[in-house]
Amino acid sequence: MKIILVTGGCGYIGSHTIVDLLQNGYDVISIDNNSRSNENILDGVEKITGKKVKNYKVNLCIYDDVYAVFQENPTIEGIIHFAAYKAVGESVENPMMYFDNNINSLINILKCAQDMNVPHFVFSSSCTVYGNPDEMQVTENTPQKKAASPYGLTKQIGESIVENIVPKCNTNAVLLRYFNPVGAHASNAIGELPIGTPQNLIPAITQTAIGKLPQMTVYGTDYDTRDGSCVRDFIHVSDIAHAHTLALQYLEKNSASNLCEIFNLGTGDGYTVLEVIKTFEKENNVQLNYVIGQRREGDVIAIYANNSKAQKELGWQPLLTLKDMVKTAWQWELKLNNKTAV
């Protein structure tokens, strides 16, 4: 078995990726200090796959503790690095926390990769690296603008760190720029577990619909878009997860080249916030209580992916639709609250 280390393995995308890796013949261990996640999500992973995943409750910002995991597991062949703070609004309010956590954790994991000669590294990046682009649809070569938030800046810096380190060590890398992962696993055994008030759209929608939140806010309807709300490329988390397995396989095929490649992961379609709300209401037969608010600092106006490179070079194809995304997200929310659809 090829051992893959997943940092942030108890998180939303991390747990779905662990499922996909296990189902494709990899062995997996996780590092997650559960500051923004729940270790019980790995019970759902075991329910789906029949395999128990060991999680090391380690702070990635403490190098010696991270290195000890590698010493205990000297046959690690690949790293998928998810662990990071990810809330745009929170990063605007507390940028130092984001720089400290997201950058130092990345440096430490790369040090371990270099010291232990781990050949393959996949970095969890984001479409926020594009800033507010001149065109809504972006390719991997679209010039990056100033990041709209400290979170986005940590991803820009993170990519640069990986690109500079790879040629100097025995590691090759893939940088995956996610657009907006949403939804839950079809089994309903794992899904998103936001801590506190959700910062992202779909959890805000589902928590409002279930009654956890009295109402939700649409941040701005005066943008230059078709209905005035922000445009995003929403992609199902299971499609995102499978791309990581394909990225590892891509690196294994090109193991001698010390390459560092970038891929967009999005459906290639842009939906406005209001369109997503209407789709959720229609597909789940739920009326959502929402209000129109002011623009939120740090939000990009409109962006969606050109994913042709990932399709061509990784053999990746997003399979699930926006309808699938809102349905699985709602079923997961209902499960969390021990309810069934009306």
ABEGO torsion letter per residue (X at the ends): XBBBBBBGAABAAAAAAAAAAAAAGBBBBBBBAGAABBAAAAAAAAAAAGBBBBBBBBBAABAAAAAAAAAABAABABBBBABBBABAAAAAABAAAAAAAAAAAAAAAAAAAAAAGBABBBBBBBAAAAEBBABABBBAABBBBBBABAAAAAAAAAAAAAAAAAAABABBBBBBBBBBBBEBBAAGABBBBBBEBBABAAAAAAAAAAGABABBBBBEAABBBAAGBBBBBBBBAAAAAAAAAAAAAAAAAAAAAGBBBBBBBBAGBBBBAAAAAAAAAAAAGBBBBBBBBBBBBGBBABBBBBAAAAAAAAGBBBABBAAAAAAAAAAAAAAAAGBBBX
